[in-house]
Amino acid sequence: MNLANTVLYPGDTIGVIGNSANAAMLVTTARKMGLRVGAYGADETSEALQLADFKAVGSNKDRDKLQHFAESCAAIVYDSEQVNTSTVKFLAQYTQIPQGTDMLEMMQDRLLERAFFEQLNVNIAPYATIINLDDVYQSVNSIGYPCVLKPIQKEWSSGRELVIKTQTDIAKAAGLLDWGTYILESQIAYDREYSILVARDQEGNQQVFPITEVQADGDQVQQTWVPAQLDDAVAGEIHRIAGEVAKHVDYVGVFEVAFYLTSSGAIYVKKIVPAPSEAGYVFDVAATVDEFAEHFRAIAGMPLAEPQLLTPAVTASFTANQLDAMRTQWQIKDNWHFTFYHLRQQADDEVMGHISVQGSAIKPILDQLDDTAIWTNQTTDNQ
């Protein structure tokens, strides 16, 4: 269903699906804006369901419950790129899904994603489609080492990726390929990572947030900061690519485009996230509008706010095994703002929350974080 020319007013009901930290932030923001909020999920103890005005407990396969939930909402938003596409398509038969399913489906399939990037004529890491082991041996000659073998469906990625550094590593791929089609992708030797958040409204109008600099381990964001340190030419190209993406998608809300920058100044698109993202958490303390409020402005048919930077700021995520260190800093740091996700603890390395730190400039803030030694062993390996 299309949300074109639809306005949601305070008192109208919006639904939230998903189980990431974003889900609770979406619920909180929507309620703050006066919307009535329902949350759907399998775990009734999740923070999003606990915070919502009403909750529906069910699985992605419970069609009756999903239909009833959809019919109870004027619109539904999803929290991340991990949400099941078929579930969203089913819900779209019964209510408005402003974010749509096109970009979500495209970004969950690595071949569709790369076809989209190639259509936009942007730089991406060299890759090849892999069906059997012979394909790996042949493709590695053109792609080179190091490279990584990834399933085309991102949801299968956990435990099914293989970094190939030498020819002897290729034999390890034999068992993985039984799962289906893969891609073999060059590992880009990059110096820095950047992200830009774009808000797109129902008419296709855009607002962009200031570019963030990101330190990540794979797809797990560890630190982000604004203002980013980059030259005007790089910033201009990031803005140009983000604008091209926004022109070619049927999507309403905030999305992220992430980039690698090499030492020679080449820019590669890393990924698109069709939802608010961890790279944007910093704007809660750094800008005139945060990504969740802007997301709902777009979805509700309100005019988009122009995000303007108010102060330099850094966010840093922390894991369950860093909670004791956080307790120490809780009593010491007057410029640290703590956000806890209230997720069920599953492992010591699970992200449990983040801190946001304001200051006069980025370097003193990063130095302050380094001085605590909390993140010393989390330095990103950029190859």
C-alpha angles and dihedrals in degrees: 000000000000121000095200113146093000120136124199115206132196106284094035117119124247126181128218124202128185138066106237125109087265092068093067091045090052091050093048094047095047092050091048088055090054099257121137107238133208123186127202125200147124095251114066090191093060115119094241092056092044093052098043124099088238134005135209116202116205146109129264088257098053097102096178093054092043092051093048091049092049092049089052092058132069087210139354129218128196123219106219148359089267096073114116109261095210090054091053091048090052092050090049089067090066107031145009118289103189094186089054124203102262099084093037092053092044094051093049092057114063094205094050089045093053092045088055092049091049090050088056090047095232128148115265131166112278111261144171133205112248126202102155141011093266089060089059093051091049097042097047089067091066099032097044132200136338099039136148132227112218133176112247090235107069093207089068094053101098108104092350102089123097128197110213114203100158137015091261089064092062094076089064088067095069096090095042094058091064087076094067141263120358138182125227110215133186115243105235115222098225135177102202142009126219136182135196126196118213126195115205122188131205093274094048095257114149140211121184128207121224112279113266126212111225135201109196142166102221104307095339109102112219105172135005131181144183138241091043119216107237139122124258095253092056092045090050092052092048090052092046094052092045090052092050091051091051091051093054102046134079097221138126120202137032122325134173131231113196126200143192120216118201127210089257091056097255115148121215126186109237101185147316120237112203093208140045109299144208088249087068099051089095091070091069087079102018108052146045091252131023125226095252094052090047090048091057093043088059093044095046093051094249121142112272115251118232106242110226126182115246101176142355109267142171131203123201126186121224131203134219092264090055095056094100090054089050090054089055093050090045088072096042114037117078093182099049118102114197126213119185120194097205090219119160107267109245105157141005091247095052114118108247101177146315141250125226118207127192125199146146094272139002100247096059090048093050089046089052091053091047091051091061090058088213093125098031094115094045098073111144116246106223091183 
